[in-house]
Amino acid sequence: MKLKLALVAVAALALAGCGNASDTLSDAERGIGSDGSASAEPGAIPTQDVVSDVQADPALTERLPADVRKSKTLILGTTEATGEQGLPHGGSDQSGEQIGLDIDLRNALAAKLGVTWKTEFGSFETIVPGTQSGKYDVGQANFAVTSERLEVVDYATYLLDGQSFVSREDGDLDQVKTLTDICGHTVATTPGSSFQQILEDGAAECEKAGKKAYEVEYFKDNAAILLGLQNGKTDLYFGPTLSLKYLVSHQSGLKYLGELSLTDVGFVVAKNSPLAPVLVDAINALIADGTYNKIFTKWDVSDIKLDKSEFNPKPAF
């Protein structure tokens, strides 16, 4: 069985670069009421403002580097979200404005620090090097805490996310618990990601189990991955748990197969930058004043909240 036409249309539009995927949907189809508020219909995109009331903390602002205090600006390196495929982490509305959990979190963080973001978009694999080199003050792109990344950047964590698999609804797998469950299948994922690292590290597992190896294909665009699933060129999509669960709940013809691992996710800064401890304390201030909880409640993902932000926690791998 092939994915429904809606999925094909979204993927094809994003591949063609003709606009945002959400541009093909009316407000009613996206679950937005005539007053701009989120409706109670399944698939509705929440629109409530949970950030504008955040007050700057002068004590945190004072701890920022002098040049940042003077400019009141931090340069953020991130990926540009298009349409609804990256939600709840990040997407864009019909006007092209960036929306999502990650966007609300970083905007609340900037407000707490008393600064604004100068946002610069790059590809996923260029954000960490850009942060290392000083091109960006802070990087954000759902970066899992890994031992490899901890060698070159520092973290201020802000949520938990996992690494999961999705297939077509008619796929031959019903659950994935270990990498040996995917032996003999073709897997699509994002280059330069923790997903790539996991698949590369586990490449020998199938041979050890006496099974045919899995094959991996890399795509920078989620739409290409979805199209590959639809046309049968790939069997599995390996990506972030939160986004894949959202995808399955909003697109017919897909099947969630389970979570392989769970990791801390955080903002990244250059190694030994004075920013990381300030970011940690600012996130914890948002937790304490209730803003953090409001953001996660808005996006209906309270199960991935942290009790507290940490500086460079122990990596899962």
Backbone as a ProteinNet text record, in pm:
[ID]
protein_1_A
[PRIMARY]
MKLKLALVAVAALALAGCGNASDTLSDAERGIGSDGSASAEPGAIPTQDVVSDVQADPALTERLPADVRKSKTLILGTTEATGEQGLPHGGSDQSGEQIGLDIDLRNALAAKLGVTWKTEFGSFETIVPGTQSGKYDVGQANFAVTSERLEVVDYATYLLDGQSFVSREDGDLDQVKTLTDICGHTVATTPGSSFQQILEDGAAECEKAGKKAYEVEYFKDNAAILLGLQNGKTDLYFGPTLSLKYLVSHQSGLKYLGELSLTDVGFVVAKNSPLAPVLVDAINALIADGTYNKIFTKWDVSDIKLDKSEFNPKPAF
[TERTIARY]
84.6	0	87.3	56.4	134.1	78.4	161.4	116.8	10	-74.6	-182.6	-129.6	-212.1	-172.9	-120.5	-174.5	-130.9	17.4	68.4	210.5	293.9	249.9	322.8	328.5	216.4	210.6	304.2	307.5	395.3	540.4	576	714.7	755.7	669	702.8	718.8	635.8	643.6	774.3	812.6	936.8	1057.7	1052.1	1163.9	1178	1063.9	1067.4	1107.9	1105.4	1144.8	1047.8	919.9	821.3	755.4	788.1	726	717.6	651	636.5	530.7	553.9	456.8	322.5	321.4	195.9	117.1	182	109.9	-0.1	5.1	-94.2	-219.6	-218.5	-330.4	-401.8	-533.3	-610.4	-598.5	-641.3	-640.8	-724.6	-841	-928.9	-862.8	-792.6	-725.3	-611.1	-548.1	-437.5	-484.9	-616.1	-669.4	-657.9	-656.5	-647.2	-779.7	-833.8	-962.2	-954.5	-1070	-1075.8	-1009.3	-995.8	-930	-781.1	-729.7	-586.5	-546.4	-642.5	-609.9	-614.2	-545.3	-544.6	-679.5	-732.3	-859	-834.8	-942.4	-930.3	-928.2	-929.5	-931.2	-796	-796.7	-669.7	-581.6	-452	-359.5	-347.2	-420.3	-413	-272.6	-227.2	-99	-123.9	-69.5	-94.8	-32.6	-102.5	-55.6	-45.9	-78.7	-80.5	59.7	62	187.4	225.1	337.1	382.5	519.5	561.5	696.6	701.7	607.3	619.8	620.4	571.6	569.9	699.9	795.3	921	1000	1043.3	1118.9	1268	1347.5	1493.2	1542.1	1644.8	1708.5	1840.2	1848.4	1970.9	2095.7	2081.1	2198	2254.1	2165.4	2210.7	2271.1	2207.5	2259.2	2399.9	2424.2	2554	2664.7	2628.8	2728	2764.2	2694.4	2725.3	2855.2	2926.2	3048.1	3018.4	3116.6	3098.3	3044.9	3095.7	3049.4	2902.5	2859.8	2718.3	2630.4	2677.8	2600	2585.6	2691.1	2688	2593	2600.3	2517	2377.2	2364.7	2238	2192.3	2291.6	2262.4	2351.6	2293.3	2368.2	2342.2	2446.8	2431.8	2396.4	2281.8	2233.4	2249.2	2317	2323.4	2221.3	2134.5	2030.7	1989.2	1901.6	1848.5	1713	1681.1	1553.6	1446.3	1343	1234.5	1134.1	1088.5	995.2	868.5	753.4	627	609.2	542.5	506.3	582.9	672.2	734.7	826.9	886.4	977.8	912.9	782.1	712.5	705	700.3	686	817	932.7	1057.8	1056.2	1033.6	1034.7	966.9	900.5	834.3	810	724.2	688.1	538.9	481	338.8	317	193.5	161.4	233.2	274.7	346.6	496.4	541	682.9	753.4	681.1	741.9	777.8	896.2	940.1	856.7	805.8	724.6	771.7	738	768.5	822.8	838.4	889.8	1027.2	1118.2	1254.7	1258	1170.7	1167.3	1115.4	1010.4	959.2	1065	1136.6	1239	1351.3	1400.3	1512	1467.3	1343.7	1294.8	1276.2	1229.1	1216.3	1353.8	1449.5	1586	1646	1628.7	1681.6	1617	1486.4	1415.6	1467.4	1492.8	1543.7	1684	1763.3	1898.8	1901.8	1788.6	1784.3	1853	1851.9	1914.4	1816.1	1856.6	1781.1	1873	1812.8	1890.4	1913	2032.4	2057.7	2067	1959.4	1949.2	2009.7	2100.2	2161.8	2137.1	2083.4	2048.1	2162	2185.6	2283.8	2229.9	2309.1	2269.1	2307.6	2242.8	2263.2	2411.2	2482.9	2621.6	2717.5	2670.8	2760.6	2746.4	2644.5	2618.9	2726.9	2761.1	2864.2	2999	3046.6	3172.2	3163.8	3047	3030	3035.4	2988	2995.3	3139.3	3207	3348.7	3432.3	3408.8	3492.3	3459.6	3347	3306.9	3212.2	3173.9	3076.3	2944.1	2907.7	2786.8	2824.8	2750.2	2769.2	2707	2591.5	2514	2461	2456.9	2398	2278.3	2177.4	2059	2003.3	1998	1938.9	1907.4	1847	1813.5	1938.5	2046.7	2173.2	2173.3	2177.5	2191.7	2330.8	2340	2469.8	2540.7	2649.9	2728.9	2874.1	2945.9	3086.1	3169.5	3137	3211.9	3193.5	3072	3046.9	3103.9	3103	3156.3	3306.1	3371.4	3513.9	3535.3	3432.2	3451.9	3355.8	3245.8	3151.4	3103.8	3050.7	2986.7	2835.6	2763.6	2618.5	2549.8	2432	2334.1	2205.8	2169.5	2059.5	1923	1824.4	1690.9	1576.3	1603.2	1497.9	1559.5	1474	1512.4	1451.3	1525.3	1468.9	1538.8	1477.3	1531	1559.2	1602.2	1631.5	1537.9	1450.6	1344.5	1333.5	1254.5	1233.1	1086.5	1065.6	933	940.8	832.4	824.6	689.1	669.3	535.3	444.8	318.6	221.9	223.7	257.6	259.4	398.7	491.4	626.4	628.2	735	740.4	783	825.3	863.3	751.1	730.9	631.6	696.9	823.7	893.6	1043.9	1116.8	1262.6	1313.7	1387.3	1445.3	1597.6	1657.1	1802.5	1833.1	1956.8	1994.8	1987.7	1997.4	1986.3	1844.6	1748.2	1610.8	1595.8	1688.9	1675.8	1770.4	1836.6	1928.8	1855.4	1921.2	1863.4	1771.8	1755.5	1668	1749.8	1686.3	1746.9	1694.5	1785.4	1750.7	1789.1	1698.9	1727.7	1739.9	1839	1855.7	1931.4	1964.6	2027.8	2179.2	2257	2402.9	2451.6	2563	2621.9	2547.6	2457.8	2370	2410.3	2348.2	2368.7	2315.1	2215.3	2159	2263.9	2339.1	2448	2551.4	2585.6	2686.5	2642.5	2515.4	2463.4	2468	2424.8	2422.9	2563.3	2656.6	2794.9	2859.2	2834.6	2892.7	2839.3	2714.3	2652	2656.1	2735.7	2734.8	2772.9	2852.9	2899.2	2802.3	2697.9	2608.8	2536.1	2495.9	2422.7	2510.9	2635.2	2727.3	2750.9	2765.8	2785.9	2666.7	2547.8	2426	2396.9	2486.3	2467.2	2358	2335.1	2229.2	2287.7	2208.1	2249.1	2257.7	2360.2	2379.7	2267.3	2242	2149.3	2225.8	2153.1	2211.8	2158.7	2244.7	2206.4	2215.5	2112.2	2110.9	2091.6	2164.8	2162.5	2095.1	2005.6	1933.9	1929	1957.7	1947.9	1803.2	1716.6	1578.3	1485.5	1403.2	1307.3	1210.2	1178.4	1083.9	1137	1268	1327.4	1317.6	1333	1320.5	1177.6	1081.3	941.3	906.2	957.9	931.4	993.1	1111.9	1175.9	1094.8	1035.9	947.2	826.4	769	647.5	670.7	783.6	805.9	882.7	908.2	970.1	1120.2	1185.7	1330.8	1401.4	1336.3	1389	1281.2	1326.1	1232.4	1201.6	1302.7	1292	1343.5	1285.3	1332	1380.9	1507.1	1566.8	1585.1	1512.8	1516.2	1474.5	1455.1	1421.9	1283.7	1275.6	1150.7	1035.9	1059.6	952.4	895	981.3	934.9	867.1	920	861.8	725.4	708.7	576.4	476.4	520.9	433.7	398.3	496.7	474.5	370.9	385.4	293	151.4	140.1	7.4	-59.8	18.7	-37.1	-36.1	26.3	29.6	-14.7	-111.5	-155.2	-54.5	-60.6	25.7	161.2	185.1	312.9	294.2	401.7	397.5	519.5	495.6	603.6	652.2	783.8	839.9	908.8	926.1	986	1115	1157.5	1273.4	1393.8	1504.7	1627.4	1704.5	1707.5	1782.5	1724.4	1764.1	1714.8	1833.5	1835.4	1949.6	1906.1	1995.8	1978.7	2005.6	1934.3	1950.8	1977.8	2063.6	2093	2141.1	2150.8	2219.1	2368.2	2441.5	2585.9	2657.8	2773.1	2859.8	3002.6	3093	3233.1	3288.5	3380	3439.7	3500.3	3467.9	3516.4	3463.7	3359	3294.2	3229.3	3233.3	3165.9	3014.5	2963.2	2818.1	2744.9	2805.8	2734	2675.6	2753.2	2695.9	2582.2	2590.8	2484.3	2357.4	2373.5	2257.7	2191	2271.8	2217.8	2133.6	2187.5	2115.1	1991	1997.2	1880.5	1768.7	1803.7	1702.8	1641.2	1724.6	1671.6	1583.3	1612.7	1525.5	1389.8	1388.7	1262.8	1184.5	1255.3	1188.8	1125.9	1200.8	1152.5	1033.9	1031.6	921.4	798.7	805.4	690.1	682.6	768.9	765.9	796.9	896.4	938.4	819.9	749.4	634.3	524.8	501.4	399.2	433.1	560.2	602.1	578.6	616.6	601.2	454.2	375.2	231.9	167.7	209.5	157.2	175.6	292.3	322.1	290	229.2	179.9	290	405	518.7	580.3	496.7	546	632.1	621.4	697.6	845.8	886.8	1029.3	1096.4	1028.3	1085.9	1201.7	1292	1397.9	1358.4	1406.7	1387.8	1477.2	1593	1684	1779	1822.5	1924.2	2059.5	2144.8	2277.3	2385	2502.4	2620.9	2691.1	2701.2	2774.5	2743.8	2619.1	2587.7	2655.7	2658.4	2718.1	2644.5	2716.3	2649	2599.3	2494	2440.4	2529.1	2602.9	2692.7	2800.9
-119.6	0	123.5	220.2	343.2	447.2	542.4	650	731.2	792.9	871.2	990.2	1043.3	1151.5	1272.7	1298.7	1417	1411.9	1292.8	1278.8	1300.4	1244	1260.9	1407.3	1477.1	1618	1701.6	1675.6	1750.7	1727.3	1600.6	1567.8	1628.5	1616.7	1668.9	1818.9	1888	2033.4	2076.5	2010.3	2048.6	2019.8	1909	1876.5	1977.7	2025.3	2119.2	2258	2284.6	2415.3	2523.9	2487.6	2584.9	2661.1	2631.7	2702	2610.2	2655.4	2576.6	2469.9	2355.7	2248.6	2292.3	2376.8	2419.9	2510.8	2564.7	2652.8	2580.1	2446.9	2371.7	2346.5	2382.9	2355	2482.7	2473	2586.3	2592.3	2705	2714.5	2604.3	2577.8	2475.8	2338.7	2308.2	2179.8	2168	2280.4	2279.7	2293.8	2304.7	2310.8	2445.5	2554.3	2688.8	2759.9	2813.7	2880.7	3014.9	3075.1	3203.4	3315.2	3298.8	3400.9	3375.9	3272.7	3243.4	3152.4	3111.8	3023.8	2879.1	2793.6	2651.6	2590.3	2510.4	2443.7	2312.2	2244.7	2117.4	2000.4	2029.8	1924.6	1853.3	1720.2	1647.8	1712.1	1720.2	1777.8	1927.7	1990.7	2136	2178.9	2290.3	2347	2454	2439.2	2537.6	2672.5	2778.6	2913	3005.3	2957.2	3046.3	3100.1	3223.3	3290.6	3253.9	3186.8	3147.1	3206.9	3305.3	3358.1	3506.4	3586	3731.6	3786	3709.8	3757.4	3728.6	3662.2	3628.9	3756.7	3770.5	3888.6	3858.5	3956	3940.8	3935.5	3855.7	3844.6	3921.2	4038.1	4120.8	4047.7	3958.3	3885.8	3792.6	3732.9	3647.8	3731.4	3842.6	3931.9	3979	4008.5	4059	3955	3828.5	3721.7	3694.3	3756.3	3738.4	3811.6	3769	3840.1	3987.1	4072.3	4216.7	4257.3	4193.5	4231.1	4194.7	4086.4	4046.4	4142.9	4182.2	4279.3	4410.3	4448.8	4574.7	4567.1	4460.3	4446.8	4395.2	4330.6	4267.1	4166.5	4100	4006.1	3883.1	3767.8	3643.5	3585.8	3538.9	3479.3	3331.4	3294	3156.8	3085.6	2972.4	2887.4	2776	2761.6	2658.9	2619.2	2522.8	2481.2	2547.4	2576.9	2641.1	2534.5	2542.2	2445.2	2489.9	2395.1	2425.8	2343.1	2408.3	2336.8	2273.5	2159.9	2096.9	1968.6	1928.9	1798	1788.2	1899.8	1895	1919.6	1945.8	1969	1838.9	1849.8	1972.8	2048.2	1991	2063.5	2198	2196.6	2321.1	2305	2409.9	2412.7	2556.8	2578.7	2714.7	2721.5	2838.6	2856.7	2906.6	2944.3	2983.9	3111	3191.9	3314.9	3292.3	3169.9	3138.8	3160.3	3204.3	3226.7	3094	3090	2969.4	2946.9	2825.6	2789.8	2656	2627.8	2497.4	2505.9	2390.3	2378.1	2441.7	2407.4	2460.3	2611.7	2664	2808.6	2879.6	2826.8	2885.7	2881.6	2769.8	2756.8	2858	2871.2	2965.2	3110.1	3140.1	3276.8	3310.5	3212.8	3233.6	3249.7	3171.8	3180.2	3317.6	3368.1	3501.1	3608	3596.9	3695.2	3691.9	3573.9	3561.6	3622.2	3610.3	3665.6	3815	3868.1	4009.7	4040.1	3942.1	3960.7	3920.1	3943.3	3892.6	3802	3711.2	3624.2	3689.9	3681.2	3705.1	3565.5	3521.7	3383.3	3366.4	3270	3236.6	3088.3	3058.9	2921.5	2851.4	2727.3	2642.8	2502.1	2410.8	2270.6	2205.5	2092.8	2027.7	2003	1952	1912.7	2030.9	2152.7	2268.9	2348.7	2318.7	2400.9	2382.9	2258.9	2234.8	2293.1	2266.6	2331.6	2483.7	2538.9	2684	2739	2661.5	2702.2	2693	2587.5	2571.9	2689.4	2732.2	2834.2	2975.6	2992.5	3125.2	3195.2	3126.4	3184.1	3206	3111.6	3122.3	3125.6	3201.5	3198.5	3073	3036.5	2923.5	2844.1	2711.8	2626.4	2552.2	2537.2	2460.1	2386.7	2253.5	2173	2033.4	2028.3	1900.9	1813.9	1875.5	1804.9	1715.7	1584.7	1490.4	1503.2	1479	1479.6	1348.6	1356.6	1238.1	1260.2	1150.3	1160.7	1230.1	1205.8	1268.2	1419.3	1466.4	1611	1677.9	1606.3	1665.4	1694.4	1636.3	1665.9	1805	1860.6	1986.6	2098.3	2066.4	2169.4	2138.9	2240.7	2225	2236.5	2174.5	2167.6	2236.9	2292	2331.1	2258.8	2154.8	2068.5	2133.1	2094	2151.6	2053.5	1929.9	1829.3	1692.4	1590.1	1454.5	1419.1	1350	1298.3	1166.3	1086.8	955.4	934.7	813.8	773.9	658.2	679.1	583.1	550.8	447.7	402.8	413.1	446.1	449.6	375.6	309.2	244.3	273.5	225.1	228.2	137.6	164	87.5	-60.4	-90.1	-229.1	-291.2	-224.6	-277.7	-409	-488.6	-622.5	-622.9	-509	-500.3	-436.9	-488.1	-430.3	-360.4	-393.2	-333.9	-343.7	-242	-243.9	-217	-313.3	-298.4	-287.8	-354.8	-350.6	-336	-301.6	-284.3	-414.7	-528.7	-655.1	-677.4	-602.7	-614.3	-554.3	-466.6	-399.9	-457.9	-567	-629	-662.8	-637.1	-665.5	-557.4	-449.1	-339.9	-217	-131	-3.7	105.3	182	282.4	421.5	516.6	655.8	739.7	828.1	917.1	1042.1	1125.9	1255.1	1246.3	1301.4	1298.1	1389.2	1351	1431.9	1427	1329.8	1323.3	1209.7	1207.2	1095.4	966.2	978.4	860.7	796.3	878.1	826.7	756.7	819.1	761.3	625.1	614.6	488.3	379.5	413.3	314.8	271.9	366.5	331.6	246.8	284.8	210	66.3	49.1	-83.2	-162.3	-116.5	-177.9	-325.2	-368	-506.8	-600.6	-545.1	-628.4	-734.7	-699.6	-796.5	-915.7	-887.2	-995.3	-1086.4	-1025.9	-1106.3	-1198.3	-1147.8	-1226.5	-1321	-1322.2	-1409.7	-1363.2	-1230.6	-1174	-1080.5	-1050.9	-957.4	-816.6	-742.4	-606.6	-513.1	-411.2	-306.6	-205.7	-140.6	-37.9	98.4	199.7	332.6	432.8	515.1	625.2	755	860.2	985.7	1096.5	1169.1	1278.6	1396.8	1516.3	1636.8	1681.7	1641.1	1686.2	1574.3	1601.1	1501.5	1461.5	1555.8	1526.7	1416.6	1415.7	1311.7	1175.4	1175.1	1050.1	996.7	1084.7	1043.7	993.4	1060.5	1017.9	880.9	858	727.9	616.5	645.4	547.8	519.9	626.3	613.8	528.6	549.7	477.9	347.4	310.5	181.9	175.3	290.2	290	269.1	308.2	282.5	215	134.6	61.2	134	206.8	263.5	407.1	484.4	619.8	618.3	650.5	655.3	801.2	848.1	989.3	1014.4	1141.7	1177.2	1128.2	1069.1	1012.3	1111.4	1229.7	1328.3	1363	1388.2	1425.1	1307.9	1186.6	1071.5	1035.4	1048.1	1024.1	1126.9	1251.2	1356.4	1326.5	1283.9	1253.5	1143	1033.9	921.1	961.3	1050	1091.6	1188.5	1248.1	1347.9	1303	1189.1	1138.6	992.5	959.7	821.7	741.3	608.4	521.3	495.2	541.5	520.9	440.1	375.9	292.1	322.4	353.5	378.1	244.5	221.3	90.6	86.6	201.9	201.4	280.3	298.5	381.5	294.4	323.9	247.6	297.3	428.7	487.7	624.1	676.7	806.3	889.2	1017.1	1102.2	1241.4	1307.5	1449.5	1528.7	1639.8	1730.3	1869.1	1945.3	2077.1	2177.8	2302.5	2406.5	2376	2408.7	2387.5	2521.1	2530.5	2647.9	2598.9	2687.4	2649.6	2595.4	2502	2441	2548.3	2541	2632.4	2775.1	2792.8	2924.7	2958.2	3085.8	3124.5	3121.3	3100.9	3104.4	2984	2866.2	2744.7	2749.8	2785.8	2789.7	2891.5	3001.3	3102.5	3047.5	2975.6	2915.6	2812.9	2731.9	2632.5	2701	2806.1	2874.7	2947	2997.5	3064	2964.2	2846.7	2742.7	2699.7	2685.2	2648.1	2758	2883.3	2992.9	2983.6	2942	2922.9	2805.6	2703.9	2592.2	2640.4	2720.4	2767.8	2861.9	2947	3044	2989.8	2864.1	2801.2	2814.3	2897.2	2916.2	2787	2716.6	2589.6	2492.9	2479.4	2388.6	2433.5	2563	2615.2	2579.9	2589.9	2559.9	2413.2	2325	2182.5	2140.1	2206.4	2179.2	2224.5	2340.4	2391.8	2290.3	2228.7	2134.8	1990.5	1971.4	1840.3	1735.2	1774.8	1682.8	1688.2	1690.7	1705.2	1587.8	1473.3	1355.8	1365.7	1466.8	1479.1	1595.3	1650.7	1761.2	1711.8	1802	1777.2	1834.6	1772.6	1831.7	1954.2	1948.2	2062.5	2053	2168	2173.8	2139.8	2075.8	2038.3	2082.3	2102.9	2131.5	1999.7	1964.9	1847	1718.6	1672	1547.4	1428.2	1316.9	1195.5	1153.8	1130.8	1093.9	950.3	923.4	788.2	701	762	685.6	778.9
0	0	0	-82.8	-90.4	5	40.5	126.4	56.3	132.8	77.6	0.2	-88.1	-178.2	-103	15.2	91.3	120.1	154.5	184.5	59.5	-51.4	-176.1	-216.2	-201.5	-239.9	-155.2	-24.5	64.5	27.2	6.6	-26.6	-159.6	-259	-390.3	-388.8	-314.2	-306.4	-243.3	-134.2	-66.7	-154.4	-227.7	-315.9	-428.3	-477	-587.8	-544	-413.5	-362.9	-400.7	-416.6	-462.8	-349.6	-227.1	-115.5	2.6	108.4	228.7	210.3	274.5	263.7	318.4	421.4	480.9	389.3	283	191.6	116.2	112.8	39.1	121	247.5	335.8	376.8	387.8	437.9	588.7	648.9	793.8	856.2	798.3	853.7	850.1	739.8	726.7	825.7	860.1	955	1097.6	1119	1253.5	1318.4	1239.4	1294.3	1275	1382.7	1377.6	1308.8	1286.8	1216	1293.8	1425.9	1507.9	1522	1453.5	1459.5	1572.7	1656.6	1768.6	1724.9	1800.8	1767.4	1800.8	1710	1734.4	1804.1	1842.2	1910.5	1812.8	1682.4	1583	1580.7	1554.5	1542.8	1436.8	1465.3	1368.8	1377.9	1471.9	1483.9	1525	1469.2	1507.2	1612.3	1732.3	1837.9	1803.9	1839.8	1806.2	1927.1	2045.9	2161.2	2193.7	2238.2	2273.1	2416.1	2433	2567	2598.4	2519.3	2532.4	2566.5	2516.8	2525.5	2667.9	2763.9	2902.3	2977.4	2913	2980.5	3008.4	3132.5	3175.3	3179.5	3135.9	3139.7	3284	3306.1	3437	3431.7	3494.6	3486.4	3531.7	3630.3	3679.4	3572.1	3491.8	3382.1	3269.9	3239.6	3135	3168.3	3293	3337.3	3319	3314.3	3299.2	3153.5	3060.8	2919.5	2884.6	2781.6	2739.4	2710.5	2729.2	2716.7	2580.1	2473.2	2339.9	2317.8	2381.6	2370.7	2448.8	2567.2	2647.1	2570.4	2499.8	2426.2	2306.5	2231.7	2111.1	2141.8	2259.9	2299.5	2194.2	2133.2	2024.6	2035.8	2011.2	1998.9	1858.8	1794.4	1661.4	1678	1624.2	1634.4	1500.4	1500.5	1382.6	1396.3	1298.8	1306	1164.9	1155.4	1026.6	1005	881	850.2	829.8	911.3	902.2	796.8	716.6	608.7	623.7	619.2	629	765.1	769.1	895.7	923.8	833.4	848.1	968.6	1012.8	1125.6	1259.6	1260.5	1386.4	1466.5	1600.3	1678.8	1703.7	1663.3	1685.3	1612.9	1482.3	1407.1	1272.6	1229.7	1100.3	1062.4	963.8	925.9	901.8	930.3	906.8	763.7	732.6	596	551.5	648.5	614.1	601.4	633.4	629.2	761.9	863.8	995.3	1059.9	1123.3	1192.6	1318.8	1334.6	1450.6	1505.1	1630	1686.1	1827	1887.3	2023.1	2036.3	1944.6	1952.5	1936.9	1851.9	1829.6	1954	2014.4	2138.7	2248.2	2257.9	2361.8	2344.1	2221.5	2202.5	2217.2	2179.4	2197.4	2344.9	2421.2	2565.5	2629.2	2582.5	2635.1	2608.7	2485.6	2453.1	2539.9	2560.5	2643.3	2786.6	2838.3	2975.7	2986.6	2880.9	2881.9	2849.6	2800	2764.4	2633.4	2539.8	2409.3	2300.3	2176	2061.9	1980.9	1905	1817.7	1682.1	1630.6	1489.7	1427.5	1365.7	1319.9	1181.5	1170.7	1043.2	1016.1	897.5	863.9	791.2	830.3	764	755.4	701.4	697.8	830.3	860.6	989.7	1018.4	916.6	940.9	949.6	920	927.2	1056.6	1135.6	1255	1361.5	1392.7	1494.9	1452	1330	1287.8	1290.8	1254.6	1258.1	1398.6	1493.4	1633.7	1683.6	1644.3	1680	1631.6	1508.4	1445.1	1491.5	1561.1	1604.3	1508.1	1401.3	1308.7	1379.9	1466.9	1547.8	1695.6	1773.2	1918.7	1977.9	1923.7	1975.3	1855.6	1870.5	1768.2	1823.8	1740.9	1781	1659.1	1667.1	1559.6	1613.1	1733.2	1797.4	1812.4	1860.7	1874.8	1998.2	1973.9	2084.2	2144.6	2274.9	2341.6	2309.6	2236	2202.5	2244.3	2265	2306.3	2199.4	2072.5	1962.6	1962.7	1980.5	1980.2	2105	2217.7	2340.8	2332	2234.6	2215.2	2156.2	2091.2	2019.3	2060.2	2129.1	2173.7	2314.9	2379.7	2510.7	2495.4	2587.1	2580.8	2698.2	2668.4	2770.2	2730.9	2804.5	2761.8	2786.2	2700.1	2716.7	2695.9	2651.2	2642.1	2619.3	2621.1	2586.4	2451.6	2370.3	2245.8	2215.9	2131.6	2103.4	1956.9	1925.9	1789.1	1754	1657.4	1628	1479.8	1451.8	1314.9	1275.1	1147.7	1086.5	953.6	917.6	787.1	723.4	601.6	544.3	627.3	620.4	698.7	661.4	536	491.2	499.7	569.2	583.7	659	640	699.1	845.5	897.7	1038.9	1120.2	1241	1332	1450.6	1475.4	1588.6	1566.6	1611	1607.7	1748.8	1802.2	1935.2	1931	1831.7	1814.8	1666.1	1634.6	1495	1416.2	1483.8	1410.5	1358.9	1411.6	1361.6	1222	1182.1	1052.1	947.1	978.7	883.5	753.9	642	512.3	459.3	534.6	492.6	450.9	376.3	337.6	429.1	488.8	588.2	538	551.5	515.1	641.5	644	759	715.9	813.8	788.4	803.6	711.3	724.8	836.9	897.4	1002.8	1134.3	1148.7	1265.2	1358.9	1477.7	1569.5	1507.7	1418.8	1351.9	1261.9	1189.8	1107.4	1195.2	1307.4	1395.6	1447.8	1488.7	1541.8	1435.1	1314.3	1207	1166.4	1164.8	1130.8	1240.6	1367.1	1478.6	1484.1	1438.9	1448.2	1318.7	1222.7	1089.2	1090.6	1186.7	1189.7	1261.3	1322.7	1404	1322	1200.9	1118	1080.8	1042.8	1008	1126.8	1246	1366.9	1392.8	1354.5	1376.8	1260.7	1160.7	1046.3	952.7	948.9	865.6	760.5	659.7	555.6	613.2	575.7	628.6	584.6	665.7	622.2	537.3	450.1	364.7	408.4	406.5	453.2	339.1	326.7	230.9	308.2	267.8	340.7	259.6	325.5	261.8	358.3	307.5	389.2	406.3	313.9	310.1	354.4	458.5	504.7	394.8	307.2	200	109.2	85.1	1.9	69.7	201.6	275.8	265.9	283.5	275.3	135.5	35.2	-101.6	-128.2	-71.2	-85.4	-21.1	94.1	157.8	69.5	15.6	-64.6	-189.6	-256.6	-382	-364.5	-239.1	-211.7	-227.6	-248.9	-263.3	-129.6	-21.6	111.8	195.9	291.3	375.9	506	557.3	691.4	695	785.2	815.2	958.5	979.8	1112.7	1150	1251.2	1286.1	1429.2	1466	1604.4	1644.7	1762.7	1811.4	1806	1858.2	1868.9	1732.5	1636.5	1503	1432.2	1450.6	1382.4	1440	1570.7	1629.7	1578.6	1568.9	1515.5	1370.8	1293.3	1152.4	1135.5	1211.5	1200.5	1240.9	1339.2	1385.4	1288.6	1198	1106	959.9	931.3	794.6	793.3	711	699.3	617.8	632.3	555.1	615.4	738.6	805.7	933	976.7	1096.4	1182.9	1310	1405.3	1459.7	1455.2	1490	1625.1	1688	1820.6	1830.6	1953.6	1985.8	2018	1952.6	1973.6	2095.5	2116.1	2227.1	2262.6	2377.3	2426.3	2471.2	2432.7	2464.6	2509.2	2581.7	2610.3	2483.6	2469.4	2355.5	2409.6	2342.4	2395.1	2293	2338.3	2262.2	2268.8	2162.4	2162.6	2148	2212.8	2202.4	2186.6	2146.7	2130.8	2262.1	2251.5	2370.2	2460.1	2587.9	2690.9	2676.2	2597.3	2588.6	2722.2	2763	2887.3	2875.7	2754.6	2734.4	2792.6	2785.7	2823.7	2964.9	3068.3	3202.9	3216.8	3142.5	3147.9	3083.4	2971.8	2906.1	2996.5	3063.2	3156.6	3264	3325.1	3431.8	3379.7	3255.8	3197.3	3170	3120.2	3097.4	3229.9	3331.5	3463.4	3522.1	3487.5	3530.4	3461.2	3334.6	3261.7	3319.5	3365	3432	3562	3637.4	3767.4	3755.8	3652.4	3643.6	3568.9	3523.8	3461.3	3310.5	3249.3	3104.1	3030.3	3077.3	3015.6	3008.9	3119.2	3122.6	3025.7	3016.2	2924.2	2779.4	2745.1	2608	2575.2	2666.3	2641.1	2644.5	2726.7	2729	2598.3	2548.2	2421.8	2309.8	2303.4	2195	2232.5	2348.3	2392.5	2397.2	2452.2	2461.5	2601.5	2702.3	2838.8	2883.6	2815.3	2855.9	2823.5	2747	2713.3	2787.5	2885.3	2962.9	3049.3	3077.7	3174.2	3309.7	3416.9	3549	3564.3	3499.7	3502.1	3383.7	3336.5	3232.1	3293.3	3214	3262.1	3163.4	3217.7	3137.7	3107.8	2979.8	2934.4	3014.7	3011.9	3081.6	3015.1	3083.1	3028.7	2902.8	2792.8	2666.5	2670.1	2591	2580.9	2492.7	2401.1	2313	2259.1
[MASK]
+++++++++++++++++++++++++++++++++++++++++++++++++++++++++++++++++++++++++++++++++++++++++++++++++++++++++++++++++++++++++++++++++++++++++++++++++++++++++++++++++++++++++++++++++++++++++++++++++++++++++++++++++++++++++++++++++++++++++++++++++++++++++++++++++++++++++++++++++++++++++++++++++++++++++++++++++++++++++++++

